[in-house]
């Protein structure tokens, strides 16, 4: 991969991140509606990027119980590490 190709790939990635951040900033969480009460339902959310994990879990926690993980392996092993006690 040439230096120019690497630079182009980096610029493209930066633009995509900037676009995603703009979309997130424009999202009005208060306008999100659900078709029922799911506040007693537990979801596992896996995200390795801290800022995204915090933001998404904050939004989801308005509707669900949320348990976050930094990677899939951590998520899959959670029930076994805690003898099935997820919310201990």
N, C-alpha and C positions, 0 to 999 in steps of 0.2 A: 504494500500500500504506500503510495507516495505521500509526501508531506502535504501537498495540495488536497489530496483526497481525504486525508485525516482531518485537515482543517475544515473542509466542507462538511464532513460528517459531524464534527464537533459543533459547528455553527447550526446545522440542522437540528441537532439534539437540543441545543440551547433554546432555539425558537419553539420547539415542541413543548419544552418545560415552561417557557414563558406563556404560551397559549393555554396550557393546562392551569397554571396559576391564575390567569385572568378569568378563566371559566369558573374556577372554584370561588374566587373573590366575588363574582357576580351572582352566585347561587344564593338564593334566599331560603335558608333552611326552614323558616317559619311557614313557608308555602307548601312544604312537602306534606302530602296527605297519605294516609294508609286506609285500607278497607276494613280494618278491624283493630282490636286491641291485642297487641303482641308483646306487651310489656313483660310478660312472664316467660317469654321464649328466649333461649340462649343461642347466640350465634358466635362462632369463632371467626375472627378476622386476622388474616396473616398479611403483613406488609413489612418489608425491610427498611423502608424510608421512614424515619421517625416522624417528621412533620406530617406526612400523609397519614401515617398510622394514628397519630393524635387527632387530626382533623376528622377523618372518617369515623373513628370510634366515637368522637364527641357527637357527631351527627346521628350515627346509628343508635347511640345510647338514649336518645330521645324517644325511641320506639321499641328497643329491645334491650335485653341484658347482653353485654358485649364482653368477650374475653379476647384480648389481643395477644398476638405472637409475632416474633420477629422473623420466623421462618417456618416452613411447613413441617420440618422434623420436630421442632419444639411443640407445635400444635398437635401433631399425631401422637406424641408421647405423653401429653398432658394427663389423660385419664389414667395411664399406668403409673406415672410418677406419684400421683396423689391417691392411689387406690380408689379411683372413681369419684373422689370428692373434689369437684371442679371449683366450688365456691366455699372452700374451707377457710 
